[in-house]
Amino acid sequence: MPARGAATQDHATRGEITQHSANGVDELDLAVVNCLQLQPRASWTLVGAALDVDPVTVARRWQRLSSAGIAWVSGRATGQGLPESCLAVVELSCTAAETLAIAARVTELPHVLSVEHTSGPRSLTVLVEVRDLAFLSRFLLESLGSIPGVVTTSSHAVTKVYSMGDHWQLHVLDAAQRAVMMRAPHPRVDGLTSDQANLSRPYDAVDRQVTLLLGEDGRMPVSTIAARAGLSESTVRRRLAALVDSGRVVLRCDMALPDSGWPVISWLWAYADAADVDAVAMALRRLPGIRVCWRISGGRPNLMLALTTHSLHELSLVEARLAAEVPRMSILDRSMVLRSVKRMGRALDADGRSVRAVPLDIWADPTASPPAG
């Protein structure tokens, strides 16, 4: 926890320079990221007030983190204004020699939210969002199926989101710091489910422009969005507020997992009786380390979980706790993320750091072929 009142100077101190050698991350960096996980577009004045740090120091810290690809804020649309919009997990089996090249090509597809190289029988696990099941079929057959080296695909539709990486936090802020951050209106981060987001009005051309620019940088200034979209700042400010407040656009702050102190992600495929699945999922949400909890269809598993842990050793302890606290759930399969290649519109390097934006475009043609590697 950063000491309250510790860093209040506009210039970098010797301590900051020493701590940040080789792009190291300290407690103040983690606190800044945690603030943006709560309020992704918060002003530096608000973040500085929460941490009792000068806003210029906070801005400088964020600039260093974002320039190094350690942390970033992204935005994405939550469907096309249709209740049947579909989030799906796609498992790809690939020839070993082609796996990395295939991952690079899939990363460029605008409907792909994340790409992970995983252990077990599946080579790559891909998360996609499309407008409906027919669109998903075209995407699987014509976009993914056209890539040389893809042997088989298997898909699971996400029918309910209980918890998403959008909600996951570092939890390094104390209660007083969180209270300051929550003074501002809290953005909705429960997208991807039609019962949580207001999807009654389709996205028009202006909504799409604003959303795609937020995909490049979720903290892009209103003035920059206005200039690039050819709109007035008042229009951008109004549309941005409407999109975020309604849950039709989700903003989230991500961090390279090794730098966050939570480097290990594992996926669990689980089953609970239909009558119990909602209660089981709500119990899971309360457990530390649960990054994702989805209800899925397309096979025997009806729950899919992502566990985030500090180490491989801790993983077995978390699974033991799951068995003790959620006995009505059976784990059917598991895999470990060996490398994250793309996460929510950002291409990542081997260290999990962002190297460039690949904005998510839910309006793109699903039959477009991905660029050759």
PyMOL commands that set and color helices and strands:
alter all, ss='L'
color gray80, all
select helices_A, chain A and resi 14-19+21-23+27-38+44-51+55-67+96-107+133-144+175-181+205-216+222-229+233-245+257-260+277-285+312-325
alter helices_A, ss='H'
color red, helices_A
select strands_A, chain A and resi 71-77+86-94+112-118+124-130+150-163+249-255+264-271+290-297+303-309+330-343+346-348+354-357
alter strands_A, ss='S'
color yellow, strands_A
deselect
rebuild
show_as cartoon
